[in-house]
């Protein structure tokens, strides 16, 4: 096998394998980075929505005196 690498054809095969492995590694790295970026964006969106829901929930009046007051929604 080692002797094959010293032939002209063997050199081209070895260069081809090296180029293929480098391209495949770059592809997998770019793909992994893109997946991580999408997951981070989704996580940030979930955190933003949760924070907005908590903020909106804190603004609700929970006093028993205002329980029957209309809140201005279409069902009223």
Short mmCIF file of the C-alpha atoms (twelve columns), coordinates in Angstrom:
data_MODEL
# 
_entry.id   MODEL 
# 
loop_
_atom_site.group_PDB 
_atom_site.id 
_atom_site.type_symbol 
_atom_site.label_atom_id 
_atom_site.label_alt_id 
_atom_site.label_comp_id 
_atom_site.label_asym_id 
_atom_site.label_seq_id 
_atom_site.Cartn_x 
_atom_site.Cartn_y 
_atom_site.Cartn_z 
_atom_site.pdbx_PDB_model_num 
ATOM 1  C CA . UNK A 1  0.000   0.000  0.000   1 
ATOM 2  C CA . UNK A 2  2.783   2.426  0.873   1 
ATOM 3  C CA . UNK A 3  4.562   1.605  -2.391  1 
ATOM 4  C CA . UNK A 4  1.367   2.566  -4.268  1 
ATOM 5  C CA . UNK A 5  1.607   6.103  -2.881  1 
ATOM 6  C CA . UNK A 6  4.991   6.580  -4.551  1 
ATOM 7  C CA . UNK A 7  3.578   5.915  -8.015  1 
ATOM 8  C CA . UNK A 8  2.185   8.815  -10.096 1 
ATOM 9  C CA . UNK A 9  -1.344  7.399  -9.954  1 
ATOM 10 C CA . UNK A 10 -1.028  6.768  -6.218  1 
ATOM 11 C CA . UNK A 11 -0.105  10.404 -5.591  1 
ATOM 12 C CA . UNK A 12 -3.220  11.602 -7.385  1 
ATOM 13 C CA . UNK A 13 -5.379  9.116  -5.501  1 
ATOM 14 C CA . UNK A 14 -3.888  10.243 -2.193  1 
ATOM 15 C CA . UNK A 15 -4.394  13.921 -3.079  1 
ATOM 16 C CA . UNK A 16 -7.973  13.159 -4.109  1 
ATOM 17 C CA . UNK A 17 -8.665  11.392 -0.817  1 
ATOM 18 C CA . UNK A 18 -7.151  14.263 1.166   1 
ATOM 19 C CA . UNK A 19 -9.186  16.854 -0.763  1 
ATOM 20 C CA . UNK A 20 -12.369 14.798 -0.307  1 
ATOM 21 C CA . UNK A 21 -11.785 14.401 3.434   1 
ATOM 22 C CA . UNK A 22 -11.096 18.138 3.833   1 
ATOM 23 C CA . UNK A 23 -14.272 19.027 1.920   1 
ATOM 24 C CA . UNK A 24 -16.336 16.538 3.933   1 
ATOM 25 C CA . UNK A 25 -14.918 17.887 7.202   1 
ATOM 26 C CA . UNK A 26 -15.703 21.464 6.180   1 
ATOM 27 C CA . UNK A 27 -19.246 20.427 5.206   1 
ATOM 28 C CA . UNK A 28 -19.866 18.696 8.543   1 
ATOM 29 C CA . UNK A 29 -18.415 21.643 10.473  1 
ATOM 30 C CA . UNK A 30 -20.564 24.182 8.610   1 
ATOM 31 C CA . UNK A 31 -23.639 21.988 9.040   1 
ATOM 32 C CA . UNK A 32 -23.024 21.539 12.772  1 
ATOM 33 C CA . UNK A 33 -22.544 25.298 13.212  1 
ATOM 34 C CA . UNK A 34 -25.766 26.010 11.315  1 
ATOM 35 C CA . UNK A 35 -27.731 23.545 13.443  1 
ATOM 36 C CA . UNK A 36 -26.316 25.068 16.629  1 
ATOM 37 C CA . UNK A 37 -27.200 28.562 15.403  1 
ATOM 38 C CA . UNK A 38 -30.786 27.554 14.585  1 
ATOM 39 C CA . UNK A 39 -31.192 25.832 17.955  1 
ATOM 40 C CA . UNK A 40 -29.811 28.905 19.748  1 
ATOM 41 C CA . UNK A 41 -32.232 31.160 17.870  1 
ATOM 42 C CA . UNK A 42 -35.139 28.870 18.745  1 
ATOM 43 C CA . UNK A 43 -34.079 28.835 22.393  1 
ATOM 44 C CA . UNK A 44 -33.815 32.628 22.436  1 
ATOM 45 C CA . UNK A 45 -37.302 32.864 20.921  1 
ATOM 46 C CA . UNK A 46 -38.699 30.548 23.590  1 
ATOM 47 C CA . UNK A 47 -37.043 32.580 26.340  1 
ATOM 48 C CA . UNK A 48 -38.362 35.829 24.831  1 
ATOM 49 C CA . UNK A 49 -41.904 34.434 24.603  1 
ATOM 50 C CA . UNK A 50 -41.730 33.102 28.150  1 
ATOM 51 C CA . UNK A 51 -40.507 36.443 29.446  1 
ATOM 52 C CA . UNK A 52 -43.282 38.260 27.579  1 
ATOM 53 C CA . UNK A 53 -45.868 35.858 29.019  1 
ATOM 54 C CA . UNK A 54 -44.536 36.369 32.533  1 
ATOM 55 C CA . UNK A 55 -44.544 40.126 32.070  1 
ATOM 56 C CA . UNK A 56 -48.108 40.058 30.760  1 
ATOM 57 C CA . UNK A 57 -49.156 37.790 33.612  1 
ATOM 58 C CA . UNK A 58 -47.696 40.165 36.189  1 
ATOM 59 C CA . UNK A 59 -49.761 43.011 34.722  1 
ATOM 60 C CA . UNK A 60 -53.053 41.204 35.336  1 
ATOM 61 C CA . UNK A 61 -55.038 42.510 38.250  1 
ATOM 62 C CA . UNK A 62 -55.734 39.606 40.585  1 
ATOM 63 C CA . UNK A 63 -57.724 41.529 43.125  1 
ATOM 64 C CA . UNK A 64 -60.979 39.732 44.071  1 
ATOM 65 C CA . UNK A 65 -62.833 43.067 43.802  1 
ATOM 66 C CA . UNK A 66 -62.122 43.265 40.068  1 
ATOM 67 C CA . UNK A 67 -62.947 39.640 39.272  1 
ATOM 68 C CA . UNK A 68 -66.250 40.388 37.475  1 
ATOM 69 C CA . UNK A 69 -65.120 43.526 35.635  1 
ATOM 70 C CA . UNK A 70 -64.992 43.287 31.833  1 
ATOM 71 C CA . UNK A 71 -61.495 43.179 30.455  1 
ATOM 72 C CA . UNK A 72 -62.302 44.656 27.034  1 
ATOM 73 C CA . UNK A 73 -62.007 41.483 25.001  1 
ATOM 74 C CA . UNK A 74 -64.506 40.632 22.228  1 
ATOM 75 C CA . UNK A 75 -66.336 38.048 24.331  1 
ATOM 76 C CA . UNK A 76 -67.611 40.753 26.726  1 
# 
